[in-house]
Amino acid sequence: MGKITIAIDGYSSTGKSTIAKELASALNYNYVDTGAMYRAITLFACENNCIVNENIDHAKLIDLLPKANLKFQLNRELDLSEMFLNGKNVEQEIRSMRVSKQVSKISIIPEVREKLVSMQRKMGIDKGIVMDGRDIGTVVFPNAEFKIFMTASPDIRASRRYKELISKGEEVTFEEVLKNVRERDYIDSNRANSPLLKAEDAIEFDNSDMGLKEQFERIHYHALQVIEKQKKNA
């Protein structure tokens, strides 16, 4: 009793996944990275030649969508759920710039969103879940008991993403990453289908100048308050 749904939305590279994982672990909740799901579909599109010279063949991708089997599988060594696409672990591949450059374009396709939103809602049917993405609090779980909207300046986010990519051996420039961050912000915020918006009842966290420890402690405190209230009302 008293378990809730926690929806974490926000811009790219704001640390949504990091906070969501820590929060889920602290609360003993399930964690779902919806961004990994959209990235996996983007990788699927790349591997099936649905993206040629930056142009997406919508009809071909929609026709192939039923063949894209996504599954989160627990890595017991790391105690983390990793993304599998058609039986293959693609956790590293979906974090590449190759995928980052296309994921916002793929995520605006209505049929893609319909497929993934349906999957996400089924995952959260029993509550006790922390889910992060772009439209979790507004579309996937509009009735979530606790909603967070995370933001930070584009330069700060690009710097974080650049360091992450360099640490993985990718050959990118900061300017390229910053351009990608800004392009994704624009596409995510201006798409016709489920645009990135702050839910009216979401708590906004600007972590431009906030450390991970302070950020987690604040969010964890708020979550515990909501859970306690839920228990009292149960």
C-alpha positions as CSV (number, residue, x, y, z in Angstrom):
1,M,0.0,0.0,0.0
2,G,1.1,3.6,-0.6
3,K,3.2,2.9,-3.7
4,I,3.0,5.8,-6.2
5,T,4.0,6.5,-9.8
6,I,6.9,9.0,-10.2
7,A,7.2,10.8,-13.6
8,I,10.4,12.6,-14.4
9,D,10.4,14.7,-17.5
10,G,12.9,17.3,-18.9
11,Y,15.4,18.3,-21.5
12,S,18.1,16.1,-22.8
13,S,21.3,15.6,-20.7
14,T,19.7,17.0,-17.5
15,G,20.5,13.8,-15.6
16,K,17.0,12.5,-15.6
17,S,18.1,8.9,-15.8
18,T,20.8,9.2,-13.1
19,I,18.3,10.7,-10.6
20,A,15.6,8.2,-11.6
21,K,17.8,5.2,-11.1
22,E,19.0,6.5,-7.7
23,L,15.4,7.3,-6.6
24,A,14.1,3.9,-7.8
25,S,16.9,2.2,-5.9
26,A,16.3,4.1,-2.7
27,L,12.5,3.4,-2.8
28,N,12.9,-0.1,-4.0
29,Y,10.8,0.8,-7.1
30,N,11.1,-0.3,-10.7
31,Y,12.9,2.1,-13.0
32,V,12.1,2.6,-16.7
33,D,14.3,4.7,-19.1
34,T,11.9,5.6,-21.9
35,G,14.6,7.5,-23.7
36,A,16.4,4.1,-24.1
37,M,13.2,2.8,-25.8
38,Y,13.1,5.7,-28.3
39,R,16.9,5.3,-28.9
40,A,16.4,1.6,-29.5
41,I,13.8,2.3,-32.2
42,T,16.2,4.9,-33.7
43,L,18.9,2.3,-33.8
44,F,16.5,-0.1,-35.4
45,A,15.7,2.5,-38.1
46,C,19.4,3.0,-38.8
47,E,20.1,-0.7,-39.1
48,N,17.2,-1.2,-41.4
49,N,18.1,1.6,-43.8
50,C,15.1,3.8,-42.8
51,I,17.4,6.8,-42.5
52,V,19.3,7.8,-45.6
53,N,21.2,11.1,-45.9
54,E,19.4,12.4,-42.8
55,N,16.0,11.7,-44.3
56,I,13.7,9.3,-42.6
57,D,11.6,6.8,-44.7
58,H,8.5,7.0,-42.5
59,A,6.5,4.5,-44.4
60,K,9.3,1.9,-44.3
61,L,9.9,2.3,-40.6
62,I,6.1,2.1,-39.8
63,D,5.9,-1.1,-41.8
64,L,8.8,-2.6,-39.9
65,L,7.8,-1.5,-36.4
66,P,6.1,-4.7,-35.5
67,K,9.5,-6.4,-35.9
68,A,11.1,-4.2,-33.3
69,N,11.1,-6.2,-30.1
70,L,12.2,-4.1,-27.1
71,K,13.0,-5.6,-23.7
72,F,14.7,-4.4,-20.5
73,Q,16.8,-7.1,-19.0
74,L,18.5,-6.9,-15.6
75,N,22.3,-7.0,-15.6
76,R,22.9,-8.6,-12.2
77,E,26.5,-7.6,-12.1
78,L,25.7,-3.9,-12.5
79,D,22.3,-4.2,-10.9
80,L,20.9,-2.2,-13.8
81,S,18.3,-2.9,-16.5
82,E,19.8,-2.8,-20.0
83,M,18.0,-2.4,-23.3
84,F,17.8,-5.3,-25.6
85,L,16.6,-4.9,-29.3
86,N,15.5,-8.2,-30.9
87,G,17.5,-10.2,-28.3
88,K,20.7,-8.2,-28.6
89,N,22.1,-5.9,-25.9
90,V,22.3,-2.5,-27.4
91,E,22.8,-0.4,-24.3
92,Q,26.1,1.1,-25.6
93,E,25.1,1.5,-29.2
94,I,22.0,3.5,-28.4
95,R,24.1,6.1,-26.5
96,S,26.2,7.0,-29.5
97,M,26.0,10.3,-31.4
98,R,24.8,8.4,-34.4
99,V,21.6,7.7,-32.5
100,S,21.5,11.0,-30.7
101,K,21.4,12.9,-34.0
102,Q,18.3,11.1,-35.1
103,V,16.3,10.2,-32.0
104,S,14.2,13.4,-31.7
105,K,13.2,13.0,-35.4
106,I,12.2,9.4,-34.8
107,S,10.3,10.2,-31.6
108,I,7.9,12.6,-33.3
109,I,6.5,9.8,-35.5
110,P,3.0,9.1,-34.2
111,E,3.1,5.4,-34.8
112,V,6.4,5.1,-32.8
113,R,5.0,7.1,-29.9
114,E,1.8,5.0,-29.9
115,K,3.7,1.7,-29.7
116,L,6.0,2.9,-26.9
117,V,3.5,4.8,-24.8
118,S,1.3,1.6,-24.8
119,M,4.3,-0.4,-23.6
120,Q,5.1,2.2,-20.9
121,R,1.6,2.3,-19.5
122,K,1.6,-1.5,-19.1
123,M,4.9,-1.3,-17.2
124,G,3.4,1.1,-14.7
125,I,0.0,-0.5,-14.2
126,D,0.9,-1.7,-10.6
127,K,2.6,1.6,-9.6
128,G,5.8,1.5,-7.6
129,I,7.7,2.8,-10.7
130,V,10.0,5.7,-11.6
131,M,9.9,6.5,-15.3
132,D,11.8,9.3,-17.0
133,G,11.4,10.8,-20.5
134,R,9.8,13.7,-22.3
135,D,6.0,13.2,-21.9
136,I,5.7,10.9,-18.8
137,G,3.8,13.4,-16.6
138,T,1.7,14.9,-19.4
139,V,0.8,11.9,-21.6
140,V,2.0,8.5,-20.3
141,F,1.0,9.0,-16.6
142,P,-1.0,12.3,-16.4
143,N,-2.3,11.1,-13.0
144,A,1.1,10.3,-11.5
145,E,1.2,11.3,-7.8
146,F,4.7,12.8,-8.1
147,K,6.0,14.7,-11.2
148,I,9.4,16.3,-11.7
149,F,10.5,18.5,-14.6
150,M,14.3,18.8,-14.9
151,T,16.1,21.5,-16.8
152,A,19.6,23.2,-17.1
153,S,21.3,25.6,-19.4
154,P,22.2,24.2,-22.9
155,D,25.9,24.9,-22.4
156,I,25.9,22.9,-19.1
157,R,24.0,20.0,-20.6
158,A,26.3,20.0,-23.7
159,S,29.3,19.9,-21.5
160,R,28.0,16.9,-19.5
161,R,27.1,15.1,-22.7
162,Y,30.5,15.9,-24.3
163,K,32.4,14.5,-21.4
164,E,30.3,11.4,-21.4
165,L,30.9,10.7,-25.1
166,I,34.6,11.4,-24.9
167,S,34.9,9.0,-22.0
168,K,33.4,6.3,-24.2
169,G,35.9,7.0,-27.0
170,E,33.6,8.9,-29.4
171,E,35.3,11.5,-31.6
172,V,33.1,14.6,-31.2
173,T,33.6,18.3,-30.7
174,F,31.9,20.3,-28.0
175,E,30.3,22.5,-30.7
176,E,28.8,19.5,-32.4
177,V,27.3,18.3,-29.1
178,L,25.9,21.7,-28.2
179,K,24.3,22.0,-31.7
180,N,22.7,18.6,-31.2
181,V,21.4,19.6,-27.7
182,R,19.8,22.8,-29.1
183,E,18.3,20.9,-32.1
184,R,16.8,18.3,-29.8
185,D,15.4,20.9,-27.5
186,Y,13.6,22.6,-30.5
187,I,12.3,19.4,-32.0
188,D,11.1,18.0,-28.6
189,S,9.4,21.2,-27.6
190,N,7.8,21.9,-30.9
191,R,6.6,18.5,-32.2
192,A,2.8,18.3,-32.8
193,N,2.5,14.9,-31.0
194,S,3.2,15.0,-27.3
195,P,5.6,17.9,-27.1
196,L,8.0,18.4,-24.2
197,L,6.0,20.4,-21.6
198,K,6.2,20.9,-17.9
199,A,3.0,19.4,-16.4
200,E,1.1,22.0,-14.3
201,D,1.5,20.0,-11.2
202,A,5.2,19.1,-11.7
203,I,8.0,20.4,-9.5
204,E,10.7,22.1,-11.6
205,F,14.4,21.4,-10.8
206,D,17.1,23.5,-12.5
207,N,20.3,21.7,-11.8
208,S,22.6,24.0,-13.7
209,D,24.5,24.7,-10.5
210,M,23.4,21.8,-8.4
211,G,25.4,18.8,-7.5
212,L,24.0,15.2,-7.8
213,K,24.0,14.7,-4.0
214,E,22.0,17.8,-3.3
215,Q,19.6,17.2,-6.2
216,F,18.9,13.6,-5.1
217,E,18.4,14.6,-1.5
218,R,15.8,17.2,-2.4
219,I,13.9,15.0,-4.8
220,H,14.0,12.0,-2.4
221,Y,12.6,14.1,0.4
222,H,9.7,15.3,-1.8
223,A,9.0,11.7,-2.9
224,L,8.9,10.5,0.7
225,Q,6.4,13.2,1.6
226,V,4.1,12.2,-1.3
227,I,4.4,8.5,-0.4
228,E,3.6,9.2,3.2
229,K,0.5,11.3,2.2
230,Q,-0.6,8.4,-0.1
231,K,-0.3,5.9,2.8
232,K,-2.5,8.1,5.0
233,N,-5.1,8.5,2.3
234,A,-5.1,4.7,1.5
